[in-house]
Amino acid sequence: MEQISKLEEALYNIQFEQHWLEAQTDRQAIINDAMSRRTIHKALFESAALVGASVLQVYLLRRLFERKLGMSRV
């Protein structure tokens, strides 16, 4: 009876730890999904910012050269 009691307690401890590990795995999956979404949004935002900065640079350079070409023709 004593051995059965010890085995029962050991089984309970194992089941408790297994449930705890499953819960921890679920929490980590939720965190990973959220971080993945944030990473994708950040990458899209950075890409849009780079494209915007490039467009602005092209616009400013064209304007600069148009002014220089206009002055040299006068």
Helices and strands as residue ranges (DSSP letters): H 2-73
